[in-house]
Amino acid sequence: MIIRKVAGCERFIAPDGSLICELLHPSHEQGKVPIGYSIAHASVMEGKRTQRHRLTASEVYYILKGKGEMVVDGERQEVGPGEAIYIPPDSIQFISNQGKGDLEFLAIVEPPWRKENDYPSPSSDAE
């Protein structure tokens, strides 16, 4: 059994600007976790949003805490705790924190997230 805790997890700023803690990623586990996806805990600070970007992988955000607005290929939707958002591969996406405190969510990426598969997207007037 492998258990990872968010508390004390090493964090880094992802290319989209969110603060990330990789909870499970098969390439970091020396073969102990033979899964075809990665799971990260992500945070977006109050009043902030992630940068427009796209992944070559499919992604699911599961909102844990806070209130946000998710934008996927121009479609906007308010999101909150207990909601899962499917983001198809190559979709232009970002999420903005619309509430008080940090917006926190799990990001499940299949195949596992890799920095080189995370691309910025130019801004548009439709934001």
C-alpha positions in Angstrom: 0.0 0.0 0.0 1.2 3.5 -0.9 -0.3 6.5 0.9 0.6 10.1 -0.1 -0.4 13.1 2.0 -1.0 16.6 0.7 0.4 18.1 3.9 4.1 18.3 3.5 4.0 17.3 -0.2 6.7 19.0 -2.3 5.0 21.6 -4.5 5.9 23.3 -7.7 4.3 25.8 -10.0 2.9 24.1 -13.1 3.2 25.8 -16.6 -0.4 27.0 -16.2 0.5 28.8 -13.0 -1.3 26.5 -10.5 0.5 25.2 -7.4 0.9 21.4 -7.8 1.6 18.5 -5.5 2.0 15.3 -7.4 0.3 12.7 -5.2 0.8 9.7 -7.5 2.8 9.6 -10.7 4.0 6.2 -12.1 7.4 7.7 -13.2 8.2 8.8 -9.7 7.4 5.5 -8.0 10.1 3.1 -9.3 7.5 0.7 -10.7 5.6 0.4 -7.5 2.5 2.1 -8.9 1.8 0.6 -12.4 -1.1 3.0 -13.3 -1.8 4.7 -16.6 -2.6 8.1 -15.1 -1.3 10.7 -12.6 -3.1 12.4 -9.7 -2.1 15.8 -8.4 -3.5 18.2 -5.8 -3.7 21.7 -7.4 -4.4 25.1 -5.9 -5.3 28.4 -7.5 -5.0 31.4 -5.1 -8.0 33.7 -4.4 -8.6 36.1 -7.3 -6.2 34.2 -9.7 -6.6 31.9 -12.6 -4.6 29.4 -14.5 -3.1 30.3 -17.9 -4.8 29.3 -21.0 -3.2 26.0 -22.0 -3.9 22.6 -23.5 -2.7 19.1 -22.8 -2.2 16.3 -25.2 -3.7 14.0 -22.6 -7.3 13.8 -21.2 -7.8 15.3 -17.8 -10.4 15.3 -15.0 -10.6 18.0 -12.4 -12.4 17.1 -9.2 -13.1 20.2 -7.1 -12.4 19.8 -3.4 -12.7 23.3 -2.0 -13.7 26.8 -3.3 -15.7 28.2 -6.1 -14.5 28.5 -9.7 -15.3 29.1 -13.3 -14.0 26.4 -15.7 -13.5 27.3 -19.4 -13.0 24.5 -21.9 -12.8 25.4 -25.6 -14.8 28.6 -24.9 -17.6 26.9 -22.9 -17.9 28.4 -19.4 -19.3 26.7 -16.3 -19.3 27.6 -12.6 -17.8 24.7 -10.5 -17.6 23.9 -6.9 -16.9 21.1 -4.4 -18.0 17.6 -5.3 -18.0 18.3 -9.1 -15.8 16.5 -11.7 -15.0 18.1 -15.0 -13.8 16.1 -18.0 -11.4 17.9 -20.2 -10.8 16.2 -23.6 -7.2 16.0 -25.0 -6.0 19.1 -26.9 -8.8 21.3 -25.4 -7.9 24.9 -24.6 -8.7 25.3 -20.9 -8.3 27.4 -17.8 -9.9 27.7 -14.4 -10.4 30.9 -12.4 -10.9 31.2 -8.6 -14.2 33.0 -8.1 -14.4 32.5 -4.3 -12.8 33.3 -1.0 -9.6 31.4 -0.2 -7.8 29.0 -2.4 -9.6 26.9 -5.1 -8.4 23.3 -4.6 -8.9 20.3 -6.9 -7.5 17.0 -7.9 -6.1 16.8 -11.5 -6.2 13.3 -12.9 -4.3 13.0 -16.2 -4.3 10.1 -18.6 -1.7 9.2 -19.8 0.3 10.6 -16.9 1.1 14.3 -16.9 4.4 15.4 -18.5 5.5 19.0 -18.6 6.5 18.7 -22.3 2.8 17.8 -23.1 1.4 20.9 -21.5 1.2 23.8 -24.0 0.4 27.5 -23.5 -2.4 28.9 -25.7 -2.5 32.4 -26.9 -5.2 34.7 -25.3 -8.3 35.6 -27.2 -11.0 38.2 -26.8 -13.5 35.4 -25.8 -11.9 35.1 -22.3 
